[in-house]
Amino acid sequence: MAAPHDVTTTPHDVDLTHARWRKSSYSGGANDCVEVADLGEHAAVRDSKDIGRRPLLFSKAATRALVTRIASGAIGGHRS
């Protein structure tokens, strides 16, 4: 059984043609960041410089865990 935090490349049967890709407003419009698309039970993440590559697919649980850890400073910040 797969763990809820598994990350995989996007399966071939996931239709991304109508995905709404978003990038951070902090990117300033540059193409040097990641973009995220909500796919229901999953979130897809891709490199905005190379959108032709298949994105990574994250479970919603993994996405929530990542955002929670970033917001708490556990990832990407200095903890005191």
SULSUL-V880737 format. One record per residue. N is the residue number from 0. RES is the residue in one letter. SS is DSSP state (H for helix, E for strand, L for the rest). PHI is phi in degrees with one decimal (none if undefined). PSI is psi in whole degrees, 0 to 359 (NA if undefined). Layout:
<<N;RES;SS;PHI;PSI> <N;RES;SS;PHI;PSI>>
This chain:
<<0;M;L;none;136> <1;A;L;-76.8;144> <2;A;L;-71.6;152> <3;P;L;-67.1;347> <4;H;L;-103.5;19> <5;D;L;-64.1;145> <6;V;E;-123.4;130> <7;T;E;-136.8;166> <8;T;E;-73.2;156> <9;T;L;-62.8;126> <10;P;L;-62.6;153> <11;H;L;-63.5;336> <12;D;L;-86.9;1> <13;V;L;-85.6;120> <14;D;L;-85.6;115> <15;L;L;-104.9;6> <16;T;L;-64.3;330> <17;H;L;-110.5;15> <18;A;L;-65.6;140> <19;R;L;-99.2;100> <20;W;L;-81.0;135> <21;R;E;-125.6;146> <22;K;E;-125.8;160> <23;S;L;-61.5;141> <24;S;H;-67.2;343> <25;Y;H;-75.8;350> <26;S;H;-72.4;342> <27;G;L;68.5;20> <28;G;L;83.3;357> <29;A;L;-73.3;156> <30;N;L;-98.0;49> <31;D;L;-130.6;47> <32;C;L;-144.9;186> <33;V;E;-101.3;155> <34;E;E;-120.3;149> <35;V;E;-125.4;141> <36;A;E;-127.5;133> <37;D;E;-82.4;123> <38;L;L;-117.9;30> <39;G;L;85.8;261> <40;E;L;-80.4;350> <41;H;E;-134.3;168> <42;A;E;-127.7;135> <43;A;E;-102.1;142> <44;V;E;-129.1;133> <45;R;E;-137.4;161> <46;D;E;-83.4;123> <47;S;L;-67.6;342> <48;K;L;-80.5;341> <49;D;L;-140.2;66> <50;I;L;-71.2;352> <51;G;L;-76.6;341> <52;R;L;-77.5;150> <53;R;L;-65.4;137> <54;P;L;-77.0;167> <55;L;E;-84.0;148> <56;L;E;-115.6;123> <57;F;E;-113.4;144> <58;S;E;-70.4;160> <59;K;H;-61.9;324> <60;A;H;-63.2;319> <61;A;H;-66.8;321> <62;T;H;-63.8;314> <63;R;H;-61.6;317> <64;A;H;-62.8;318> <65;L;H;-64.0;311> <66;V;H;-63.1;319> <67;T;H;-61.9;316> <68;R;H;-68.9;323> <69;I;H;-65.1;313> <70;A;H;-62.5;328> <71;S;H;-82.3;352> <72;G;L;88.6;3> <73;A;L;-72.0;337> <74;I;L;-127.6;130> <75;G;L;81.0;0> <76;G;L;-133.7;172> <77;H;L;-95.9;127> <78;R;L;-96.2;144> <79;S;L;-97.7;NA>>
